[in-house]
């Protein structure tokens, strides 16, 4: 008999022997568990260390994902990655835990993508929930500007390795203590900007030399946890384990060996200590025996599998897998997400090999191509730039959000490739008539002019889409509302798209603490200064869009005078100085039509409120939608836009503007381009 054939029989015999001896050998462990009769105490004792950080005890408010929910406070879940690294998920991004200092309430973490990377060139802002963490007082901020189209001035330092990578000298960083001070008006000229928290010591080293850029980023940053746990020390001193009671979250829950108490264990601490020691010894013995048994059975299983594979190998190449995208789904997207999965090969075929002539736009996260599926549907295929961890997270974020949404003014997601595909691809409905930005001040502005009533409809439908996002539970903040992300069909109906930066908003939080993300000119100034994201951040961005509809001017234009580079600033100044007429696009006819003039003034007043520097003073998007609807209803009732006694409806104006029927999502017009978002890439 060969050695290969003896292995399964021998190991199988050993496996059976261990099963027979297991009850006898585990008896000491059972005795130790008998001493600790509280199951919560036992379960929380089993998962207190990870091989990646063997000297760190994982205890309240933290817990490992392998342990029950009651072992830690919600939001402080850690993952022991194959027993080699301890990680935490912050806003959908993966960070490696370097240390936990319970005395100082400090969690030290580092972006997992930075570890072992000699030249990191993909960055994102760190998103934390204010109900869970705050950035520590020992953190600075490093702002990076990547692959800018022109040299930047100021106290900026070049990043040599990235400049060598891109072949251009225009990638920089600067160090700030406190909030990052982005250079307004210049970010639009860079492919990417991001604010990275970093320990002061590492940030100070970057001030001295740029040669250690990658090394210093690996030092990471600190987070202080918000959860109050002063009571926990008493519980630990009494040999208990701190825990969480979901029915009474504020209660100081202390799991004792024999019961659960409030604050601390009321009995002899020495006895509890011996009981806990017995549990640890028993777990170690039982764990070793179980691993031995598993190893023995594994050898037997692999042999059986090898023999079956050998028998069926001749049939492997005869299998044909038919492609049915509507019937394939990726289980890793989650049980609540039911998204059709396309193969990479089908989408290569649909876009003719990602032919450059089919390119529709180039944004901060990827390039969009026009394609045609085998079933005849005309689609837009977004091809993400890099298939690394961060891009996977952005990909998953957009898929999960769009898969849950159904609204006539939101772009429809037809499906995507698997997260393990050769490339990450998203498939949307094709919206053929470009973006609002194209028609107002972009490539289509010289071809056609959008009348005022059409602009009112665009504003109302966009507000309706945002109101839907803000009304669902959990609430969704778009975070990148801008005219370039408002697509138009042939009937000039709105489709809001690009959810790569969107975030699901915690139901029990008033805001989320995160470094600013979005596009220059649209970012809420309070969000930019205080790192607090709310639904009013979308309201501010929508206020900028309203000003674009009124003026036909872009949100940021560095060719304008210095105090007018930012459209929001320009609009506020004009309104305060009673110079709104100088701001309004004269082609809208406000000088000759009192009805249109009245509507524009009312919309400008509403936009002015949306652009208030304090979020509490801004209306909600629901209030904005109601006001816009009232303005439109009043205008139509009063005969706004009359000509020869007839009132032009919005649909009639659309047909005059484009001699094609409305709602034609699959018809094809010329290529549209998507303006570059300056992502702080994510998430």
matplotlib code that plots the C-alpha trace (Angstrom):
import matplotlib.pyplot as plt

x = [0.0, 1.3, 2.0, -0.8, -3.3, -2.2, -2.6, -6.4, -6.9, -4.4, -5.7, -9.3, -8.4, -6.7, -9.8, -12.1, -9.8, -9.7, -13.5, -13.7, -11.1, -12.5, -15.1, -12.5, -9.9, -12.3, -13.7, -11.3, -12.6, -16.2, -15.4, -14.0, -17.1, -19.2, -17.4, -18.5, -22.2, -22.9, -22.9, -22.3, -19.2, -17.9, -18.6, -16.9, -13.9, -13.3, -12.5, -10.2, -7.0, -5.9, -2.7, -1.9, -1.7, -1.0, -0.2, -3.4, -6.5, -9.7, -12.3, -15.2, -16.1, -14.5, -15.3, -14.3, -16.9, -16.6, -18.0, -21.7, -23.0, -23.3, -19.5, -19.0, -20.7, -22.2, -19.8, -16.6, -16.4, -12.9, -12.0, -9.2, -8.2, -7.1, -5.5, -2.7, -4.0, -6.6, -8.7, -11.6, -14.1, -14.5, -17.0, -16.6, -12.8, -10.4, -7.9, -5.3, -5.3, -1.8, -2.6, -5.4, -4.6, -7.5, -6.0, -5.9, -9.0, -6.9, -7.2, -4.2, -4.9, -3.4, -5.0, -4.4, -3.4, -0.4, 1.2, 4.1, 3.4, 6.6, 4.6, 0.9, -1.0, -4.7, -6.1, -9.4, -10.7, -11.3, -15.0, -16.0, -19.3, -19.4, -21.3, -18.4, -15.1, -13.4, -10.0, -7.4, -5.7, -2.4, -3.4, -2.5, -3.8, -1.8, -3.6, -2.5, -3.0, -2.3, -1.4, -2.4, -2.7, -0.6, 2.0, 0.6, 2.0, 2.0, 3.5, 3.3, 5.9, 6.3, 5.9, 8.9, 7.7, 4.2, 5.7, 8.0, 5.0, 2.9, 5.8, 4.8, 6.1, 2.7, 1.8, 2.1, 1.2, 1.0, 0.7, -1.9, -2.5, -6.3, -8.7, -7.2, -7.2, -7.9, -6.8, -10.1, -10.2, -7.2, -8.5, -10.4, -7.1, -6.0, -7.0, -7.4, -7.3, -7.6, -7.0, -5.3, -5.1, -1.6, 0.1, 1.8, 5.3, 4.9, 3.5, 6.3, 8.8, 7.1, 7.6, 11.3, 11.7, 9.6, 11.8, 10.0, 6.4, 5.4, 7.1, 5.4, 1.9, 2.4, 2.6, -1.1, -3.3, -5.3, -9.0, -10.5, -13.6, -16.7, -18.4, -18.2, -16.9, -15.7, -17.8, -16.0, -12.9, -14.9, -16.3, -12.8, -11.4, -14.1, -13.0, -16.0, -16.2, -17.8, -20.7, -23.6, -27.4, -29.3, -32.5, -30.8, -27.8, -26.8, -26.7, -23.3, -23.6, -21.0, -20.8, -19.7, -18.8, -22.1, -24.5, -24.8, -24.6, -24.7, -21.4, -19.3, -19.4, -20.6, -18.7, -15.1, -12.8, -10.2, -12.7, -13.8, -10.1, -9.5, -12.7, -11.6, -8.1, -9.8, -11.8, -8.7, -6.8, -9.9, -10.4, -6.7, -6.8, -10.1, -9.0, -5.8, -7.7, -10.3, -7.6, -5.9, -9.2, -10.0, -6.5, -7.0, -10.4, -9.0, -6.5, -9.2, -11.5, -8.8, -8.1, -11.8, -12.0, -8.9, -10.2, -13.6, -11.9, -9.7, -12.8, -14.6, -11.7, -12.5, -15.8, -14.7, -14.0, -17.3, -19.3, -20.9, -22.1, -24.7, -24.8, -28.0, -27.2, -30.7, -30.4, -26.9, -26.3, -23.3, -24.0, -21.1, -23.1, -25.4, -28.7, -30.6, -29.0, -30.3, -28.1, -27.7, -24.1, -22.6, -19.4, -16.4, -16.4, -20.0, -19.2, -16.0, -18.2, -20.9, -18.3, -16.3, -13.3, -13.7, -13.3, -12.1, -14.8, -17.5, -16.1, -18.8, -17.0, -14.0, -14.7, -12.8, -13.5, -13.5, -14.3, -17.8, -18.4, -21.5, -22.4, -25.0, -25.9, -26.9, -30.5, -30.4, -30.3, -28.1, -26.2, -23.5, -20.6, -18.5, -15.0, -13.2, -9.6, -8.0, -9.1, -7.6, -9.2, -10.4, -11.9, -13.7, -15.2, -16.4, -17.7, -19.6, -20.9, -22.5, -23.9, -25.5, -27.0, -28.4, -29.7, -31.9, -33.3, -36.3, -37.2, -38.0, -35.4, -32.5, -30.3, -31.1, -28.4, -28.8, -26.1, -22.3, -19.5, -18.6, -16.2, -13.7, -13.9, -10.8, -12.1, -14.8, -17.6, -21.0, -23.8, -26.4, -29.2, -27.9, -29.1, -28.5, -28.9, -25.8, -25.7, -27.2, -23.7, -23.2, -26.3, -25.7, -22.0, -20.4, -20.1, -23.8, -24.3, -23.6, -26.0, -29.2, -30.6, -32.7, -35.8, -36.7, -39.7, -37.5, -34.9, -37.7, -38.6, -35.0, -34.8, -38.0, -37.2, -33.7, -35.1, -37.6, -34.8, -32.8, -36.0, -36.4, -32.8, -33.2, -36.6, -35.6, -34.3, -31.4, -31.2, -28.8, -26.6, -25.5, -22.4, -21.7, -24.8, -23.7, -24.8, -22.4, -24.1, -27.6, -28.2, -31.0, -33.0, -34.3, -37.4, -35.1, -36.2, -33.7, -31.7, -29.4, -26.4, -22.9, -23.3, -19.6, -19.3, -22.8, -23.2, -25.9, -26.6, -26.9, -30.5, -29.5, -27.0, -27.4, -24.3, -21.4, -17.8, -15.8, -13.1, -14.7, -15.5, -17.1, -16.4, -14.9, -17.6, -20.3, -19.0, -20.9, -18.5, -19.6, -18.9, -15.5, -14.6, -16.1, -16.0, -19.7, -21.8, -25.6, -28.5, -28.1, -24.8, -26.8, -29.1, -26.1, -24.8, -28.3, -28.4, -25.3, -27.1, -30.0, -27.6, -26.2, -29.7, -30.3, -26.9, -25.7, -22.3, -20.1, -19.7, -16.0, -14.2, -10.7, -10.9, -13.4, -12.3, -10.8, -13.8, -16.1, -14.2, -16.7, -20.3, -21.9, -19.8, -20.5, -24.3, -24.5, -22.6, -24.8, -28.0, -26.8, -25.9, -29.3, -27.5, -29.4, -30.2, -26.5, -26.2, -29.2, -28.6, -30.2, -31.3, -34.0, -36.1, -36.5, -36.3, -39.2, -41.4, -42.7, -43.8, -40.3, -38.7, -40.9, -40.1, -36.3, -36.4, -38.2, -35.9, -32.9, -34.3, -34.7, -31.1, -29.8, -31.4, -29.8, -26.4, -26.5, -23.2, -24.9, -26.7, -29.5, -30.6, -31.0, -34.3, -34.7, -34.8, -38.5, -39.2, -37.1, -39.2, -42.5, -41.4, -40.2, -43.5, -45.4, -43.4, -44.0, -47.8, -48.2, -46.4, -48.5, -51.7, -50.7, -49.8, -46.0, -44.5, -47.6, -47.2, -50.2, -52.5, -51.2, -49.3, -46.3, -46.1, -42.8, -43.2, -44.1, -40.9, -38.9, -40.3, -39.5, -36.0, -35.4, -37.6, -37.8, -40.2, -39.7, -38.6, -36.4, -33.8, -32.2, -32.0, -28.5, -27.3, -23.8, -21.2, -21.5, -18.6, -18.7, -16.7, -14.0, -15.0, -12.3, -12.8, -11.2, -11.9, -14.8, -16.5]
y = [0.0, 3.5, 6.1, 8.3, 5.5, 4.8, 8.4, 8.5, 5.2, 6.1, 9.6, 8.4, 6.0, 8.8, 10.9, 8.3, 7.7, 11.5, 11.6, 8.7, 10.4, 13.9, 13.7, 12.4, 15.0, 17.9, 17.0, 19.5, 22.2, 21.3, 21.5, 25.0, 26.1, 24.7, 27.1, 29.9, 29.5, 32.8, 32.1, 35.8, 35.8, 32.6, 33.8, 37.2, 35.5, 33.3, 36.2, 38.6, 38.4, 38.4, 37.0, 40.3, 42.1, 39.3, 41.8, 43.7, 42.6, 43.2, 44.3, 46.8, 48.9, 46.9, 43.3, 40.9, 40.2, 36.5, 37.3, 38.0, 41.5, 42.0, 41.8, 45.3, 48.6, 49.1, 50.7, 49.3, 46.0, 44.7, 41.9, 39.4, 38.9, 35.3, 35.8, 37.9, 41.5, 43.3, 45.7, 48.0, 49.3, 53.1, 54.5, 51.5, 51.7, 49.2, 50.3, 48.2, 48.6, 49.3, 49.6, 50.2, 52.4, 52.0, 54.4, 57.3, 56.0, 56.0, 53.7, 53.9, 52.9, 53.2, 52.9, 49.2, 50.3, 52.2, 49.2, 47.8, 50.4, 52.2, 54.8, 55.1, 57.1, 56.3, 58.2, 58.8, 60.9, 59.1, 58.9, 58.4, 58.6, 61.3, 59.0, 56.6, 58.3, 61.7, 62.5, 62.7, 65.9, 64.4, 64.4, 66.7, 66.7, 66.1, 67.4, 65.8, 67.2, 64.6, 65.0, 68.6, 70.2, 73.2, 74.0, 75.0, 77.8, 78.3, 76.2, 73.0, 70.2, 67.9, 64.1, 62.7, 59.0, 60.0, 62.5, 59.8, 57.5, 59.9, 61.4, 65.0, 67.2, 68.4, 66.2, 67.9, 67.8, 70.2, 69.8, 71.5, 71.3, 71.0, 71.1, 70.8, 74.1, 73.1, 75.7, 77.0, 77.5, 75.3, 71.8, 71.5, 71.3, 68.2, 64.6, 64.0, 65.8, 64.3, 65.2, 62.5, 62.5, 61.7, 61.7, 65.0, 63.3, 61.9, 65.1, 67.1, 64.8, 65.5, 69.2, 68.6, 66.1, 64.7, 61.7, 59.7, 60.4, 56.7, 55.8, 58.6, 57.7, 54.2, 55.8, 56.3, 58.4, 58.3, 58.1, 58.8, 56.9, 58.8, 56.0, 56.7, 53.7, 55.1, 52.4, 49.6, 49.8, 48.8, 45.8, 44.7, 45.2, 42.8, 40.2, 40.8, 41.6, 44.8, 44.3, 45.9, 45.5, 46.4, 47.0, 49.4, 50.8, 53.2, 50.6, 49.7, 46.0, 43.8, 40.1, 38.1, 34.4, 33.4, 36.2, 39.7, 42.7, 46.5, 48.2, 45.5, 41.9, 41.7, 38.5, 37.3, 38.4, 35.6, 32.9, 34.6, 34.9, 31.2, 30.4, 32.6, 30.9, 27.5, 28.6, 29.8, 26.5, 24.4, 26.4, 25.9, 22.1, 21.7, 23.9, 21.9, 18.7, 20.0, 21.3, 17.9, 16.2, 18.8, 18.2, 14.5, 14.7, 17.3, 14.8, 12.2, 14.8, 16.0, 12.5, 11.8, 15.1, 14.4, 11.0, 12.5, 15.3, 12.8, 10.9, 14.0, 15.9, 14.6, 16.3, 19.8, 21.2, 20.1, 22.3, 25.4, 28.2, 30.4, 34.0, 35.2, 38.5, 38.9, 35.6, 35.9, 37.6, 38.3, 37.0, 39.1, 42.3, 41.4, 39.8, 43.1, 43.7, 41.9, 43.1, 41.4, 40.3, 40.7, 39.0, 41.0, 39.5, 40.6, 44.2, 44.1, 43.0, 45.6, 48.5, 47.1, 46.5, 49.8, 51.6, 55.2, 56.5, 55.2, 57.1, 59.3, 60.9, 60.7, 61.3, 61.1, 57.4, 56.0, 56.3, 55.9, 54.1, 53.8, 50.1, 47.9, 44.6, 41.4, 42.0, 45.3, 47.7, 50.7, 51.3, 53.4, 51.3, 52.8, 51.3, 52.1, 53.1, 50.6, 47.3, 47.8, 47.6, 51.2, 51.0, 47.8, 49.7, 52.6, 50.0, 48.2, 51.5, 52.6, 49.2, 48.8, 52.3, 52.2, 48.6, 49.8, 52.9, 53.2, 56.7, 58.1, 60.8, 58.6, 56.8, 53.1, 50.6, 47.6, 45.6, 45.1, 42.7, 40.6, 42.2, 39.5, 40.3, 41.2, 44.8, 46.6, 47.6, 49.2, 49.1, 51.9, 53.0, 55.2, 58.8, 60.4, 64.1, 65.0, 66.8, 70.1, 71.5, 70.6, 72.6, 75.6, 76.3, 73.2, 71.5, 71.8, 75.4, 76.8, 74.4, 74.9, 77.2, 75.9, 78.1, 79.1, 76.8, 73.8, 74.9, 75.1, 71.5, 70.4, 72.1, 70.5, 67.0, 67.2, 68.4, 65.5, 63.0, 64.4, 64.5, 60.8, 60.1, 62.1, 60.4, 56.7, 54.9, 54.9, 58.3, 58.7, 61.8, 62.2, 64.3, 65.2, 67.2, 69.2, 70.1, 67.5, 64.7, 65.7, 63.8, 64.7, 62.5, 63.6, 65.1, 67.1, 65.0, 64.6, 61.5, 62.1, 59.9, 59.2, 57.8, 56.9, 59.4, 58.8, 57.6, 55.8, 58.1, 56.5, 56.7, 57.7, 60.5, 64.2, 64.2, 62.1, 63.3, 62.9, 64.9, 66.9, 65.2, 66.5, 69.0, 72.5, 75.1, 72.8, 71.7, 73.0, 75.4, 74.2, 70.6, 71.8, 73.6, 71.4, 67.9, 67.4, 65.9, 66.4, 66.4, 70.2, 69.6, 68.4, 71.4, 73.8, 72.0, 72.2, 75.9, 76.2, 74.3, 76.7, 79.6, 77.9, 77.5, 81.3, 82.5, 79.8, 80.1, 77.3, 76.8, 77.5, 79.6, 80.7, 83.1, 85.3, 88.0, 86.7, 87.5, 85.9, 82.6, 80.8, 81.2, 80.9, 83.8, 85.8, 85.2, 86.1, 89.3, 90.3, 89.6, 91.6, 94.5, 94.3, 93.5, 90.2, 91.5, 91.6, 87.9, 86.5, 85.1, 87.8, 85.2, 84.0, 87.0, 88.4, 91.9, 91.5, 89.1, 90.1, 86.5, 85.0, 87.9, 87.2, 83.4, 84.0, 86.4, 83.8, 81.0, 83.3, 84.0, 80.3, 79.6, 82.3, 80.5, 77.2, 78.8, 80.1, 79.5, 77.9, 74.6, 75.3, 78.3, 76.4, 74.8, 71.1, 69.6, 68.8, 72.5, 73.5, 71.1, 72.5, 76.1, 75.3, 73.5, 76.6, 78.9, 76.8, 76.4, 80.1, 81.0, 78.6, 79.9, 83.5, 82.6, 82.9, 82.6, 83.6, 84.0, 84.9, 84.1, 80.6, 79.2, 77.1, 74.0, 72.5, 69.6, 71.9, 74.0, 70.8, 69.7, 73.1, 72.9, 69.3, 68.1, 64.6, 62.8, 62.9, 59.8, 58.0, 56.5, 54.3, 56.7, 57.9, 61.4, 62.6, 61.9, 63.8, 64.5, 64.4, 67.1, 65.9, 65.4, 66.1, 63.0, 62.5, 59.1, 56.4, 56.8]
z = [0.0, -0.9, 1.7, 0.3, 0.9, 4.4, 5.5, 5.5, 7.3, 10.0, 10.5, 10.5, 13.3, 15.3, 14.7, 16.2, 19.1, 20.0, 19.8, 22.4, 24.7, 24.3, 27.1, 29.6, 28.6, 28.7, 32.1, 33.9, 31.5, 32.3, 36.0, 35.6, 33.6, 36.5, 38.8, 36.4, 36.0, 34.2, 30.4, 29.6, 31.8, 30.1, 26.5, 27.0, 28.5, 25.4, 23.0, 24.7, 22.5, 18.9, 17.5, 15.7, 19.1, 21.7, 24.5, 24.1, 26.0, 24.1, 26.6, 27.0, 25.2, 22.5, 21.5, 18.7, 16.1, 17.1, 20.5, 21.4, 21.1, 24.8, 25.3, 23.9, 23.2, 19.7, 17.3, 18.9, 17.1, 16.2, 13.7, 14.3, 10.7, 10.5, 13.9, 12.3, 12.5, 14.6, 12.5, 12.8, 10.2, 10.2, 7.8, 5.5, 5.5, 7.0, 9.6, 11.5, 15.3, 16.6, 20.3, 22.8, 25.8, 28.2, 30.7, 28.2, 26.3, 23.1, 20.1, 17.8, 14.2, 10.7, 7.3, 6.3, 2.7, 4.1, 5.8, 3.7, 1.0, -0.1, -2.0, -1.2, -3.8, -3.1, -0.2, 1.6, 4.4, 7.7, 8.6, 12.2, 14.0, 16.6, 18.9, 19.0, 18.5, 18.4, 16.8, 19.6, 20.7, 19.5, 15.8, 13.0, 9.5, 6.4, 3.2, 0.0, -3.5, -6.2, -9.9, -10.1, -13.6, -12.6, -9.9, -6.6, -4.5, -0.7, 2.1, 0.0, -0.1, -3.1, -2.7, -4.6, -5.0, -6.3, -8.7, -10.0, -10.3, -12.3, -14.2, -13.2, -10.4, -9.2, -6.2, -2.8, 0.8, 3.7, 7.5, 9.7, 13.4, 13.7, 10.8, 7.4, 5.4, 1.8, -0.7, -2.1, -5.8, -6.5, -5.6, -8.8, -10.7, -8.9, -9.6, -5.9, -2.6, 0.9, 4.5, 6.5, 10.3, 11.6, 15.0, 15.7, 15.9, 12.4, 11.1, 12.5, 10.8, 7.5, 8.1, 8.2, 5.3, 2.5, 2.0, 4.8, 3.4, 3.3, 6.6, 8.5, 7.2, 8.7, 12.2, 12.0, 14.3, 17.5, 18.3, 21.7, 22.4, 23.6, 25.6, 29.3, 31.2, 34.6, 36.3, 34.4, 36.6, 39.7, 37.8, 36.7, 40.2, 41.5, 39.0, 36.7, 33.0, 31.8, 29.3, 27.5, 28.1, 25.0, 26.9, 29.3, 27.4, 30.2, 32.9, 34.3, 33.4, 35.1, 34.2, 37.3, 37.4, 38.9, 38.0, 36.4, 38.7, 38.4, 38.8, 40.4, 41.6, 45.3, 46.3, 46.9, 44.2, 44.8, 44.1, 40.9, 39.9, 40.3, 38.4, 35.5, 35.5, 35.3, 32.4, 30.5, 31.2, 30.2, 27.0, 26.1, 26.6, 24.7, 21.9, 21.3, 21.2, 18.9, 16.5, 16.5, 15.7, 12.9, 11.4, 11.3, 9.7, 7.2, 5.9, 5.3, 3.7, 1.3, 0.2, -0.6, -2.5, -4.5, -5.5, -6.6, -8.5, -10.4, -11.4, -12.7, -14.2, -17.7, -17.5, -16.3, -19.7, -21.1, -18.8, -20.3, -18.1, -19.7, -18.9, -17.3, -15.5, -14.0, -12.2, -10.7, -7.4, -5.2, -1.7, -0.3, -1.0, 1.9, 2.4, 1.9, -1.5, -4.6, -7.4, -10.8, -11.5, -14.9, -16.1, -17.0, -20.5, -21.2, -20.4, -22.4, -25.3, -24.6, -24.7, -27.6, -25.4, -23.6, -26.8, -26.3, -28.8, -26.4, -23.4, -21.9, -19.0, -16.7, -13.0, -9.7, -9.3, -12.8, -16.5, -17.8, -21.2, -23.3, -24.0, -25.4, -23.7, -25.4, -24.6, -26.5, -23.5, -23.9, -20.7, -19.0, -17.6, -14.9, -14.8, -11.5, -11.7, -9.4, -7.9, -4.5, -1.1, -1.1, -4.6, -3.5, -0.6, -2.8, -5.2, -2.5, -1.1, -4.3, -5.1, -1.7, -1.7, -5.2, -4.8, -2.0, -3.8, -6.2, -7.4, -10.8, -10.4, -9.3, -11.8, -12.0, -11.3, -13.6, -11.9, -11.4, -11.6, -8.6, -6.1, -7.0, -10.7, -12.7, -12.7, -10.7, -13.1, -12.4, -15.0, -15.0, -17.3, -20.0, -19.6, -23.1, -22.7, -20.7, -17.4, -16.1, -16.0, -19.7, -20.7, -18.4, -18.9, -20.5, -23.8, -24.7, -23.6, -27.1, -28.8, -26.7, -24.1, -21.2, -20.6, -17.0, -16.6, -17.6, -15.0, -12.4, -13.2, -12.9, -9.5, -8.3, -9.5, -8.0, -4.7, -4.8, -5.3, -2.4, -0.2, -0.9, 0.1, 3.3, 4.1, 4.0, 7.0, 7.5, 6.0, 3.0, 2.6, -1.0, -0.2, -3.8, -5.0, -8.0, -11.5, -13.0, -11.1, -12.3, -15.5, -18.0, -20.3, -23.7, -22.0, -19.6, -16.7, -13.9, -12.9, -9.9, -10.0, -8.6, -5.1, -4.6, -1.7, -0.2, 3.3, 5.3, 8.2, 11.7, 12.9, 16.4, 15.5, 14.9, 12.7, 11.6, 12.2, 9.0, 7.1, 4.3, 1.0, -2.1, -4.8, -4.4, -4.6, -3.3, 0.1, 3.1, 4.9, 8.4, 7.3, 6.0, 9.2, 11.9, 10.2, 11.0, 8.2, 8.3, 5.9, 5.8, 4.0, 0.9, 1.3, 1.0, -2.1, -3.6, -2.9, -5.1, -7.9, -7.6, -8.1, -11.2, -12.6, -12.1, -13.4, -15.8, -14.2, -12.8, -9.1, -9.2, -11.9, -11.3, -14.3, -12.4, -10.0, -6.8, -4.6, -7.2, -7.9, -5.6, -7.0, -3.6, -2.3, -5.5, -5.2, -1.5, -2.2, -5.1, -3.2, -0.1, -2.4, -4.2, -7.4, -8.2, -11.8, -12.6, -11.4, -13.4, -16.9, -19.1, -21.6, -19.1, -19.9, -16.3, -17.6, -20.0, -18.2, -14.7, -13.9, -14.6, -12.7, -9.7, -9.8, -10.1, -7.2, -5.1, -6.0, -5.3, -1.8, -1.2, -2.4, -0.2, 2.8, 1.7, 1.6, 5.2, 6.9, 9.9, 9.2, 11.8, 9.8, 6.5, 5.6, 5.3, 1.8, 2.4, 3.1, 0.0, -2.2, -0.8, -1.5, -5.1, -5.7, -4.5, -6.6, -9.7, -9.0, -8.4, -11.6, -13.7, -12.0, -12.8, -16.4, -16.2, -19.7, -21.6, -25.3, -27.5, -24.7, -24.1, -21.2, -22.2, -20.0, -19.1, -21.4, -24.3, -23.7, -23.6, -27.0, -28.5, -27.0, -28.3, -31.1, -29.6, -27.3, -23.5, -21.5, -24.0, -21.8, -24.4, -27.3, -28.1, -28.6, -28.7, -26.1, -22.8, -20.5, -16.7, -14.9, -12.5, -8.9, -6.5, -4.3, -1.0, -2.1, -0.6, 0.8]

ax = plt.figure().add_subplot(projection="3d")
ax.plot(x, y, z, "-o")
ax.set_aspect("equal")
plt.show()
